[in-house]
Amino acid sequence: MTSLWWARRDLRLHDNPALLEAQRTADAAAVFAWTPALHWWSGRRSAHLARSLWSLREDTGGALAVRRGEAAQVVLAAARQVDARVVFAAQEFSPAGVAEQGAVAAALEADGRHVEFVGSPYAVAPGRVLKSDGTPYRVFTPFLESWRAHGWRAPAIPASPDRLARLAPADNDVDLDLHAAHCDATDPVYPQVEFREARLLEAAEDFVAHDVERYAAERDRPDLDATSHLSRELAFGQIHPRTLLGMLSPLRNEGARVFQSQLAWREFHADTLWHAPQAQRHSLTVVLDEDDWAHGAAADAAFAAWREGRTGFTLVDAGMRQLAQTGWMHNRVRMVVASFLVKDLRVPWQRGAEHFRRTLLDYDHAQNQLNWQWVAGTGRDASPFFRIFNPRTQLERFDPHLRYVQRWIPELDTPAYPAPMIDHREARETTLHLYHQAKARR
Ligand SMILES: Cc1cc2nc3c(=O)[nH]c(=O)nc-3n(C[C@H](O)[C@H](O)[C@H](O)COP(=O)(O)OP(=O)(O)OC[C@H]3O[C@@H](n4cnc5c(N)ncnc54)[C@H](O)[C@@H]3O)c2cc1C
């Protein structure tokens, strides 16, 4: 008998409970569905996905099948091919993931089979940590305490690649090289999408052994490069947060504790989206009246200057250029560019979030939408709307020697670099005035 592992956002052989469960009583076949929904992805992320699947296929001795089509159709066809009665998969909690797994479950059941969900992309699955009255947490700090108290299982043993059965070829098998080649070859990010699981684990161990200690003190400094750079692999499930929490557990230093709490932010945002799926598009708190947001050609021009990193505010521009050239941006700078767009230029957060979706390699729907809401002051436990970052003060505090901005803006000290596109103090006053007016009207 063969079982089936439906690979989703858990593209790894180590610490993978769904795959282990599929292999527990039988050899498992493995399938990934290259769905039409992936067209919504940026070329960059598709390129990384294609390279990752290619690498995982190599690590499984060619056993992983990647097939084009809706997940329900792909998974059902693969289950029939090997006559698997049970399909094992990690559970998703985002609105799209929930809809997809519902369709897969229905298709399998109609055929006398079923899907078993084992694990999720989180150490503690969304919905598990609740207040004593049974309602979800709205504020991070008490969530963090309960999340720590709840705890998580120890990392699982690595799955064995030789116990994977190969599916016979099918018409909808995806040629992964071709997929990678479809991505815009002029995008500077394209050559950076290489991936190997073994190298990733080494990098994570290296970060925990050598760098996490200084994480608490230095993580806000974009010039020091003191963060883990693991967000992309966490987003794709190439490393599980539980694996990292396991590596951190013997450590008692402040850096390890702060790093753990950043992983908890990831879980908090996923939990919030699970309980409030409307948060993927709509503000959870209204801060300005509809007419107060920038509209029309002026808004488009302001947005273009922001997107292209030519606002004349160096930290904003450096961040936007780092994003364009690498598909990643430092967290502190993400906060500054997002605040500038929403609170200085008064462009709704959804527009900025959409640009991030197209450009971030670590794009994660829950993290992106909820972090934007956090900065915009529209989320549940958000930075208050009236707290408006001053891009110059932020620069002085977090890039004191200007190393970060000089790195990303080569023309910084030349006449080619634009003057500031707005007066920050004026923009701040107008925004606060509109905010207080809107508040008084509600
Ligand atoms: C406007 C905005 C949009 C964002 N969009 C995304 C996104 O699409 N995908 C994404 O993974 N992160 C997003 N973040 C969160 C954060 O900026 C990145 O996770 C972090 O910069 C990734 O770099 P790192 O792996 O070196 O982080 P580290 O500092 O090394 O942190 C380790 C891990 O903790 C998690 N983490 C850290 N900070 C946060 C946070 N604020 N919220 C949630 N998880 C966090 C990430 O998984 C990260 O990889 C966004 C933040 C902002 C302000």
The ligand as a MOL file (V3000), in Angstrom:
LIG
                    3D

  0  0  0     0  0            999 V3000
M  V30 BEGIN CTAB
M  V30 COUNTS 53 58 0 0 0
M  V30 BEGIN ATOM
M  V30 1 C 4.9860 46.6000 6.1430 0
M  V30 2 C 5.5970 45.2690 6.4990 0
M  V30 3 C 5.3940 44.1550 5.6840 0
M  V30 4 C 5.9210 42.9100 6.0130 0
M  V30 5 N 5.7000 41.8300 5.1750 0
M  V30 6 C 6.1910 40.6180 5.5250 0
M  V30 7 C 5.9590 39.4740 4.6860 0
M  V30 8 O 5.2780 39.5350 3.6670 0
M  V30 9 N 6.5270 38.2880 5.0680 0
M  V30 10 C 7.2560 38.1690 6.2230 0
M  V30 11 O 7.7310 37.0730 6.5230 0
M  V30 12 N 7.4640 39.2200 7.0360 0
M  V30 13 C 6.9610 40.4380 6.7190 0
M  V30 14 N 7.2000 41.5020 7.5410 0
M  V30 15 C 7.8630 41.2730 8.8540 0
M  V30 16 C 9.3810 41.4570 8.8960 0
M  V30 17 O 9.7580 42.6680 8.3030 0
M  V30 18 C 10.1360 40.3300 8.2120 0
M  V30 19 O 9.6730 39.0740 8.6710 0
M  V30 20 C 11.6410 40.4060 8.5230 0
M  V30 21 O 12.1580 41.6570 8.1230 0
M  V30 22 C 12.3580 39.2980 7.7910 0
M  V30 23 O 13.7280 39.3620 7.9530 0
M  V30 24 P 14.5070 38.3000 8.8460 0
M  V30 25 O 14.1150 36.9250 8.4640 0
M  V30 26 O 15.9450 38.6530 8.8010 0
M  V30 27 O 13.8760 38.6280 10.2700 0
M  V30 28 P 14.4140 38.3030 11.7350 0
M  V30 29 O 14.4970 39.5960 12.4640 0
M  V30 30 O 15.6070 37.4430 11.7090 0
M  V30 31 O 13.1920 37.5150 12.3950 0
M  V30 32 C 13.0750 36.1010 12.3520 0
M  V30 33 C 11.7250 35.7280 11.8160 0
M  V30 34 O 10.7060 36.2010 12.7010 0
M  V30 35 C 9.5530 36.5710 11.9410 0
M  V30 36 N 9.3100 38.0020 12.1210 0
M  V30 37 C 10.1770 38.9650 12.4370 0
M  V30 38 N 9.5470 40.1500 12.5360 0
M  V30 39 C 8.2600 39.9270 12.2530 0
M  V30 40 C 7.1000 40.7340 12.1780 0
M  V30 41 N 7.1260 42.0430 12.4290 0
M  V30 42 N 5.9330 40.1610 11.8290 0
M  V30 43 C 5.8660 38.8420 11.5780 0
M  V30 44 N 6.9200 38.0190 11.6260 0
M  V30 45 C 8.0940 38.5520 11.9600 0
M  V30 46 C 9.8950 36.3020 10.4780 0
M  V30 47 O 9.3960 35.0430 10.1220 0
M  V30 48 C 11.4070 36.3520 10.4760 0
M  V30 49 O 11.9800 35.6110 9.4280 0
M  V30 50 C 6.6770 42.7720 7.2100 0
M  V30 51 C 6.8870 43.8900 8.0230 0
M  V30 52 C 6.3560 45.1180 7.6760 0
M  V30 53 C 6.5840 46.3000 8.5840 0
M  V30 END ATOM
M  V30 BEGIN BOND
M  V30 1 1 1 2
M  V30 2 1 2 3
M  V30 3 2 2 52
M  V30 4 2 3 4
M  V30 5 1 4 5
M  V30 6 1 4 50
M  V30 7 2 5 6
M  V30 8 1 6 7
M  V30 9 1 6 13
M  V30 10 2 7 8
M  V30 11 1 7 9
M  V30 12 1 9 10
M  V30 13 2 10 11
M  V30 14 1 10 12
M  V30 15 2 12 13
M  V30 16 1 13 14
M  V30 17 1 14 15
M  V30 18 1 14 50
M  V30 19 1 15 16
M  V30 20 1 16 17
M  V30 21 1 16 18
M  V30 22 1 18 19
M  V30 23 1 18 20
M  V30 24 1 20 21
M  V30 25 1 20 22
M  V30 26 1 22 23
M  V30 27 1 23 24
M  V30 28 2 24 25
M  V30 29 1 24 26
M  V30 30 1 24 27
M  V30 31 1 27 28
M  V30 32 2 28 29
M  V30 33 1 28 30
M  V30 34 1 28 31
M  V30 35 1 31 32
M  V30 36 1 32 33
M  V30 37 1 33 34
M  V30 38 1 33 48
M  V30 39 1 34 35
M  V30 40 1 35 36
M  V30 41 1 35 46
M  V30 42 1 36 37
M  V30 43 1 36 45
M  V30 44 2 37 38
M  V30 45 1 38 39
M  V30 46 1 39 40
M  V30 47 2 39 45
M  V30 48 1 40 41
M  V30 49 2 40 42
M  V30 50 1 42 43
M  V30 51 2 43 44
M  V30 52 1 44 45
M  V30 53 1 46 47
M  V30 54 1 46 48
M  V30 55 1 48 49
M  V30 56 2 50 51
M  V30 57 1 51 52
M  V30 58 1 52 53
M  V30 END BOND
M  V30 END CTAB
M  END
